Amino acid sequence: MEGMNALYFQSQTYSGLQSGTRLIVLGAVHGNETCGTLAIERVMEEIRQGSLRLVAGSVTFVPVANPLAYARQQRMGDRNLNRNLYPTDRPQQFEDHVANWLCPLLAQHDALLDLHSFHTGGEPFVMLGPENNNGSLEPFARAAEEESLARCLGVRRFVDGWIDTYALGVQHRLTQVQGGTDPDTVHTDLRYGVGTTEYMRSVGGYGLTLECGQHDDPEAPLVAYRAIRNALAHLGICSGTVPVPVQESEALRLYRVVDKNHPDDQLSQNWASFDRIRANELIGVRHDGTRVVADCDGYLVFPNPNAQPGQEWFYLAKPIERI
């Protein structure tokens, strides 16, 4: 693997004098999503200069979670780090080595803030985990803490339903494989839906993914910076005014993922995340002319015109009452 000897993993932990919450903040899980890296570096400099004072608990910063992807200035090195995130005894791809370093680090903390950006335009939003449940897919008992932190990050839109929707996508992909689709081109393992926040919940913590805006939006690093500062204050890690929770919010739930099947599948327009769609509205056209339409009124999320065959093309979401 070219240049691998020049790559290394780095984290920096700052602790207050009193016991308290242990927060970890990640940047550049995807190498071309640098708003989190910039924001983390800004906050670390404030701590070093003494303008930001820690009083309790600790915060660990990982400015660049995926150094190979970051060095290449692209989403991933060998594969998507934010999928199938588990330690392995037999690392094959670079992201396997990242997971072997990052997963034990996550497990040492109580809360995670993972800073991302997205491909197309749209408003920043927070990805929430499930509500408290004892199910087999993603059991969870810390939804209240997670929601409380989410409300203080400085954004008004919240989205949940990731792992449930991914599981439905896996079921659909399995039918495609049974119908003759090459199994090497699609992801049919439920574990592939597990990223940083899902892993964090699996080891007893809670975590949020903050999508700070479009990759090149100059406001995205400011959204990330404000979220870090708000999280530190909300959790009592730093001194200063505790942020006021957002008063007007919008909650959505992902309910369906649609994969790209062929290189010539095309979206019908330049969709942005959270564009409103109406029942039967045209979203895209398959290479064979099949129309892909909305099954009901709702929202389009994570449209990716550059998705590869067998990968997520877009998600659909509905409004819910939650936060």
C-alpha positions as CSV (number, residue, x, y, z in Angstrom):
1,M,0.0,0.0,0.0
2,E,1.6,3.2,-1.2
3,G,2.8,5.6,1.5
4,M,1.5,3.5,4.3
5,N,4.7,3.8,6.3
6,A,4.2,7.6,6.4
7,L,0.7,7.3,7.9
8,Y,0.0,7.3,11.6
9,F,-2.9,7.7,14.0
10,Q,-3.2,10.6,16.4
11,S,-5.4,11.6,19.2
12,Q,-5.1,14.3,21.9
13,T,-6.8,14.1,25.3
14,Y,-7.4,17.0,27.7
15,S,-8.8,16.4,31.2
16,G,-10.2,18.7,33.8
17,L,-9.4,18.5,37.5
18,Q,-12.8,17.0,38.4
19,S,-14.4,13.8,37.3
20,G,-17.1,14.0,34.6
21,T,-18.2,12.9,31.1
22,R,-15.6,11.6,28.7
23,L,-16.3,13.0,25.3
24,I,-14.5,12.0,22.0
25,V,-14.7,14.2,18.9
26,L,-13.8,12.8,15.4
27,G,-12.9,14.6,12.2
28,A,-12.2,13.3,8.7
29,V,-13.7,9.8,9.1
30,H,-14.2,10.4,5.4
31,G,-11.1,12.1,4.1
32,N,-12.7,14.7,1.9
33,E,-14.9,15.9,4.8
34,T,-12.5,18.3,6.5
35,C,-14.8,20.7,8.4
36,G,-14.4,18.7,11.5
37,T,-10.6,18.7,11.2
38,L,-10.6,22.5,10.9
39,A,-12.9,22.9,13.9
40,I,-11.0,20.5,16.1
41,E,-7.7,22.2,15.4
42,R,-9.3,25.6,16.3
43,V,-10.7,24.3,19.6
44,M,-7.4,22.6,20.5
45,E,-5.6,25.9,19.9
46,E,-8.0,27.7,22.2
47,I,-7.3,25.1,24.9
48,R,-3.5,25.5,24.4
49,Q,-3.8,29.3,24.6
50,G,-6.0,29.1,27.7
51,S,-9.0,30.9,26.2
52,L,-11.0,27.7,26.7
53,R,-10.7,26.2,30.2
54,L,-11.6,22.6,31.0
55,V,-13.0,22.0,34.4
56,A,-14.3,18.4,34.6
57,G,-14.2,15.1,32.7
58,S,-12.2,14.9,29.5
59,V,-12.3,15.5,25.8
60,T,-10.3,13.5,23.2
61,F,-9.8,14.9,19.8
62,V,-9.1,12.9,16.7
63,P,-8.6,15.5,14.0
64,V,-8.0,12.9,11.2
65,A,-9.6,9.6,11.8
66,N,-8.7,8.2,8.4
67,P,-5.2,9.5,7.4
68,L,-5.1,7.5,4.1
69,A,-8.3,9.0,2.8
70,Y,-7.3,12.4,4.1
71,A,-4.0,12.2,2.4
72,R,-5.7,11.3,-0.9
73,Q,-8.4,14.0,-0.3
74,Q,-11.1,11.5,-1.0
75,R,-14.0,9.8,0.9
76,M,-12.2,6.6,1.6
77,G,-8.8,4.8,1.5
78,D,-9.5,1.2,0.7
79,R,-13.2,1.2,1.8
80,N,-15.7,3.3,3.8
81,L,-14.5,3.6,7.3
82,N,-18.0,4.4,8.6
83,R,-19.3,1.0,7.6
84,N,-18.6,-2.4,9.1
85,L,-16.6,-0.7,11.9
86,Y,-15.3,-3.5,14.1
87,P,-11.9,-4.6,15.3
88,T,-10.5,-7.6,13.4
89,D,-7.7,-10.1,14.0
90,R,-6.9,-10.2,10.3
91,P,-6.7,-6.7,9.0
92,Q,-6.7,-6.6,5.2
93,Q,-7.6,-3.0,4.2
94,F,-6.3,0.2,5.7
95,E,-9.6,0.9,7.3
96,D,-9.3,-2.4,9.2
97,H,-6.2,-1.0,10.8
98,V,-8.0,2.2,11.6
99,A,-10.8,0.2,13.3
100,N,-8.3,-1.7,15.4
101,W,-7.0,1.6,16.7
102,L,-10.2,3.6,16.9
103,C,-12.7,1.1,18.3
104,P,-10.9,0.6,21.6
105,L,-10.5,4.4,21.9
106,L,-14.2,4.9,21.4
107,A,-14.9,2.3,24.1
108,Q,-13.0,4.4,26.6
109,H,-15.4,7.3,26.4
110,D,-19.0,8.0,27.3
111,A,-20.1,10.2,24.4
112,L,-19.1,10.7,20.8
113,L,-19.5,13.7,18.4
114,D,-18.6,12.7,14.8
115,L,-18.3,15.6,12.4
116,H,-19.1,15.1,8.8
117,S,-20.2,17.0,5.7
118,F,-22.2,15.9,2.6
119,H,-22.0,15.7,-1.2
120,T,-24.9,17.9,-2.3
121,G,-26.2,21.2,-0.8
122,G,-28.6,21.3,2.1
123,E,-29.1,22.4,5.7
124,P,-26.9,20.9,8.5
125,F,-28.5,18.1,10.6
126,V,-27.8,15.6,13.4
127,M,-28.1,11.9,12.9
128,L,-29.7,10.4,16.1
129,G,-29.7,6.8,17.2
130,P,-32.8,4.8,18.0
131,E,-35.2,5.4,20.9
132,N,-34.7,3.2,23.9
133,N,-35.4,-0.4,23.1
134,N,-34.5,-4.0,23.9
135,G,-34.6,-5.2,20.3
136,S,-31.9,-7.4,18.7
137,L,-30.9,-4.9,16.0
138,E,-29.6,-2.0,18.1
139,P,-30.7,-2.1,21.7
140,F,-30.2,1.2,23.5
141,A,-30.9,2.8,26.9
142,R,-29.3,6.3,26.6
143,A,-31.6,8.0,24.2
144,A,-32.5,10.8,26.7
145,E,-28.8,11.8,27.1
146,E,-28.2,11.6,23.3
147,E,-31.2,13.7,22.5
148,S,-30.3,16.3,25.2
149,L,-26.9,16.7,23.6
150,A,-28.3,16.8,20.1
151,R,-30.6,19.7,21.0
152,C,-27.6,21.8,22.1
153,L,-25.4,21.5,19.1
154,G,-26.8,24.5,17.3
155,V,-28.9,22.9,14.5
156,R,-32.6,22.4,14.2
157,R,-33.0,19.2,12.1
158,F,-32.7,15.7,13.5
159,V,-32.8,12.4,11.6
160,D,-33.0,8.8,12.9
161,G,-33.8,5.4,11.5
162,W,-30.4,4.7,10.0
163,I,-29.8,1.1,11.1
164,D,-33.4,0.0,10.6
165,T,-33.4,1.4,7.1
166,Y,-30.1,-0.1,6.3
167,A,-31.4,-3.5,7.4
168,L,-34.3,-3.2,5.0
169,G,-31.8,-2.3,2.3
170,V,-29.9,-5.5,3.0
171,Q,-33.1,-7.6,2.7
172,H,-33.7,-6.0,-0.7
173,R,-30.1,-6.6,-1.8
174,L,-30.4,-10.3,-0.8
175,T,-33.4,-10.6,-3.2
176,Q,-31.3,-9.1,-5.9
177,V,-28.5,-11.6,-5.3
178,Q,-30.9,-14.4,-5.4
179,G,-32.2,-13.0,-8.7
180,G,-28.7,-13.1,-10.2
181,T,-27.0,-9.9,-9.2
182,D,-23.2,-10.3,-8.6
183,P,-22.9,-10.6,-4.8
184,D,-19.5,-9.0,-4.9
185,T,-21.1,-5.7,-6.0
186,V,-23.6,-5.2,-3.2
187,H,-23.4,-5.1,0.6
188,T,-25.6,-7.8,2.2
189,D,-24.1,-7.9,5.7
190,L,-26.0,-6.1,8.4
191,R,-22.7,-5.3,10.1
192,Y,-21.9,-3.1,7.1
193,G,-24.4,-0.6,8.5
194,V,-22.4,-0.1,11.7
195,G,-20.3,3.1,11.8
196,T,-18.8,5.2,14.6
197,T,-22.0,6.0,16.4
198,E,-23.5,2.5,16.1
199,Y,-20.2,1.0,17.5
200,M,-20.2,3.6,20.3
201,R,-23.7,2.5,21.3
202,S,-22.8,-1.1,21.1
203,V,-20.1,-0.6,23.8
204,G,-22.4,1.3,26.2
205,G,-21.9,4.9,25.2
206,Y,-24.0,7.2,23.0
207,G,-23.1,9.2,20.0
208,L,-24.1,11.7,17.4
209,T,-23.2,12.3,13.8
210,L,-23.4,16.0,12.9
211,E,-23.6,16.7,9.1
212,C,-22.3,20.2,9.0
213,G,-23.2,21.2,5.5
214,Q,-21.9,20.6,2.0
215,H,-18.2,19.6,1.7
216,D,-17.0,23.0,0.4
217,D,-19.4,25.2,2.3
218,P,-17.3,27.8,4.2
219,E,-19.9,27.8,6.9
220,A,-19.4,24.0,7.6
221,P,-16.3,24.5,9.8
222,L,-18.2,27.1,11.8
223,V,-21.1,24.7,12.3
224,A,-18.6,22.1,13.5
225,Y,-16.8,24.5,15.8
226,R,-20.0,25.8,17.4
227,A,-21.1,22.2,18.0
228,I,-17.8,21.2,19.8
229,R,-18.0,24.3,22.0
230,N,-21.7,23.7,22.8
231,A,-21.1,20.0,23.5
232,L,-18.2,20.8,25.9
233,A,-20.3,23.3,27.8
234,H,-23.5,21.2,27.8
235,L,-21.6,18.2,29.3
236,G,-19.9,20.4,31.9
237,I,-16.4,19.7,30.5
238,C,-15.5,23.4,30.1
239,S,-16.5,26.5,31.9
240,G,-18.8,29.0,30.4
241,T,-22.5,29.5,29.5
242,V,-24.5,26.4,29.0
243,P,-26.1,26.5,25.5
244,V,-29.8,26.9,25.3
245,P,-31.5,23.9,23.6
246,V,-33.0,24.5,20.2
247,Q,-36.7,25.5,20.6
248,E,-38.0,24.9,17.1
249,S,-36.9,21.6,15.6
250,E,-37.8,19.2,12.8
251,A,-37.5,15.4,13.2
252,L,-37.4,13.0,10.4
253,R,-37.1,9.2,10.1
254,L,-35.4,7.4,7.3
255,Y,-37.6,4.6,6.1
256,R,-36.2,3.5,2.7
257,V,-32.8,3.3,0.9
258,V,-32.7,3.0,-2.9
259,D,-29.5,1.7,-4.4
260,K,-27.9,2.5,-7.7
261,N,-28.0,-0.6,-9.9
262,H,-26.2,0.5,-13.0
263,P,-23.6,3.2,-13.9
264,D,-26.1,4.8,-16.3
265,D,-28.9,5.2,-13.6
266,Q,-29.5,8.9,-13.4
267,L,-31.2,11.2,-10.9
268,S,-33.9,13.3,-12.5
269,Q,-32.4,16.6,-11.3
270,N,-29.7,18.0,-9.0
271,W,-31.4,17.0,-5.8
272,A,-30.2,18.3,-2.4
273,S,-30.6,16.6,1.0
274,F,-34.0,17.3,2.5
275,D,-35.6,18.4,-0.8
276,R,-39.3,17.9,-0.4
277,I,-40.9,15.3,-2.7
278,R,-44.5,14.4,-3.4
279,A,-46.1,11.0,-3.9
280,N,-45.3,9.7,-7.5
281,E,-42.8,12.5,-8.2
282,L,-39.9,11.4,-10.4
283,I,-36.7,11.0,-8.5
284,G,-34.5,9.1,-11.1
285,V,-34.5,6.9,-14.1
286,R,-32.8,3.5,-14.4
287,H,-30.6,2.7,-17.3
288,D,-33.4,0.7,-18.9
289,G,-35.9,3.6,-18.7
290,T,-37.6,2.4,-15.5
291,R,-38.9,5.5,-13.6
292,V,-38.0,5.7,-9.9
293,V,-40.7,7.7,-8.1
294,A,-41.6,8.6,-4.5
295,D,-44.0,6.3,-2.8
296,C,-45.4,9.1,-0.6
297,D,-44.9,12.7,0.4
298,G,-41.7,13.1,2.3
299,Y,-38.0,14.1,1.9
300,L,-35.0,13.0,-0.1
301,V,-31.9,12.5,1.9
302,F,-28.2,11.8,0.9
303,P,-28.8,11.9,-2.9
304,N,-25.5,10.7,-4.5
305,P,-25.4,11.0,-8.3
306,N,-21.8,9.6,-8.2
307,A,-22.8,6.4,-6.3
308,Q,-21.3,3.2,-7.6
309,P,-23.6,0.3,-8.6
310,G,-24.6,-1.6,-5.5
311,Q,-24.2,1.4,-3.3
312,E,-26.8,3.8,-1.7
313,W,-28.2,6.2,-4.3
314,F,-30.6,8.1,-2.0
315,Y,-32.7,7.7,1.1
316,L,-36.3,8.6,1.8
317,A,-37.6,10.1,5.0
318,K,-40.8,11.0,6.7
319,P,-41.6,13.6,9.5
320,I,-42.0,12.2,13.0
321,E,-42.7,13.5,16.5
322,R,-39.6,12.9,18.6
323,I,-37.4,15.8,19.6
